Amino acid sequence: MGAVSRSERRLKRKRRVRKKIKGSSEMARLCVYRSSKHIYAQIVDDSAGRTLAEASSVSKDLRSKIGKDGTNKKGAAMVGSAIGELALAKGIKRVVFDRNGFLYHGRVKAVAEAVRKSGLEL
């Protein structure tokens, strides 16, 4: 038995968390993915299998605002506030937060706090 890689540990956490979290039409799932350069957030209705809203540090409308801040907490907060505003515009008021196996720290935490600050209930 060799050492378990970082990505394998994240996928194990992801499976453990996703057993408990399901997005529905009443309360959708806010899923966050963090790469080394960018951060992505989308709101998903798992019962219908549809993405209701999405925002990322590579989307055209945010890329100009974020600039080189796509890899830090400031850029993550901009993505979080953008997804929060999109959700409220579409009538989504409550979501369940899916950190996708990432630790609730740094950029993932910045997205969650910005979403709460924009008025969405986690």
SULBELGI-V493683 format. One record per residue. N is the residue number from 1. RES is the residue in one small letter. SS is DSSP state (helix for helix, strand for strand, loop for the rest). PSI is psi in whole degrees, 0 to 359 (999 if undefined). Layout:
BEGIN
{{N & RES & SS & PSI} {N & RES & SS & PSI}}
END
This chain:
BEGIN
{{1 & m & loop & 119} {2 & g & loop & 181} {3 & a & loop & 146} {4 & v & loop & 131} {5 & s & loop & 165} {6 & r & helix & 319} {7 & s & helix & 325} {8 & e & helix & 323} {9 & r & helix & 320} {10 & r & helix & 317} {11 & l & helix & 326} {12 & k & helix & 316} {13 & r & helix & 320} {14 & k & helix & 313} {15 & r & helix & 320} {16 & r & helix & 318} {17 & v & helix & 319} {18 & r & helix & 342} {19 & k & loop & 328} {20 & k & loop & 339} {21 & i & loop & 126} {22 & k & loop & 135} {23 & g & loop & 138} {24 & s & loop & 181} {25 & s & loop & 332} {26 & e & loop & 318} {27 & m & loop & 104} {28 & a & strand & 172} {29 & r & strand & 127} {30 & l & strand & 108} {31 & c & strand & 131} {32 & v & strand & 134} {33 & y & strand & 134} {34 & r & strand & 119} {35 & s & loop & 182} {36 & s & loop & 333} {37 & k & loop & 334} {38 & h & loop & 170} {39 & i & strand & 140} {40 & y & strand & 142} {41 & a & strand & 137} {42 & q & strand & 150} {43 & i & strand & 124} {44 & v & strand & 137} {45 & d & strand & 103} {46 & d & loop & 330} {47 & s & loop & 324} {48 & a & loop & 345} {49 & g & loop & 37} {50 & r & strand & 147} {51 & t & strand & 124} {52 & l & strand & 325} {53 & a & strand & 152} {54 & e & strand & 150} {55 & a & strand & 146} {56 & s & strand & 168} {57 & s & loop & 356} {58 & v & loop & 355} {59 & s & loop & 148} {60 & k & helix & 318} {61 & d & helix & 331} {62 & l & helix & 335} {63 & r & helix & 320} {64 & s & helix & 324} {65 & k & helix & 318} {66 & i & helix & 315} {67 & g & helix & 234} {68 & k & helix & 4} {69 & d & helix & 11} {70 & g & helix & 341} {71 & t & helix & 5} {72 & n & loop & 181} {73 & k & helix & 329} {74 & k & helix & 317} {75 & g & helix & 322} {76 & a & helix & 323} {77 & a & helix & 324} {78 & m & helix & 319} {79 & v & helix & 318} {80 & g & helix & 317} {81 & s & helix & 326} {82 & a & helix & 317} {83 & i & helix & 326} {84 & g & helix & 317} {85 & e & helix & 320} {86 & l & helix & 318} {87 & a & helix & 315} {88 & l & helix & 324} {89 & a & helix & 330} {90 & k & loop & 5} {91 & g & loop & 14} {92 & i & loop & 122} {93 & k & loop & 333} {94 & r & strand & 137} {95 & v & strand & 160} {96 & v & strand & 135} {97 & f & strand & 123} {98 & d & strand & 108} {99 & r & loop & 359} {100 & n & loop & 30} {101 & g & loop & 351} {102 & f & loop & 151} {103 & l & loop & 144} {104 & y & loop & 82} {105 & h & loop & 150} {106 & g & loop & 236} {107 & r & helix & 326} {108 & v & helix & 317} {109 & k & helix & 322} {110 & a & helix & 321} {111 & v & helix & 313} {112 & a & helix & 317} {113 & e & helix & 322} {114 & a & helix & 325} {115 & v & helix & 317} {116 & r & helix & 319} {117 & k & helix & 331} {118 & s & loop & 351} {119 & g & loop & 358} {120 & l & loop & 142} {121 & e & strand & 122} {122 & l & loop & 999}}
END
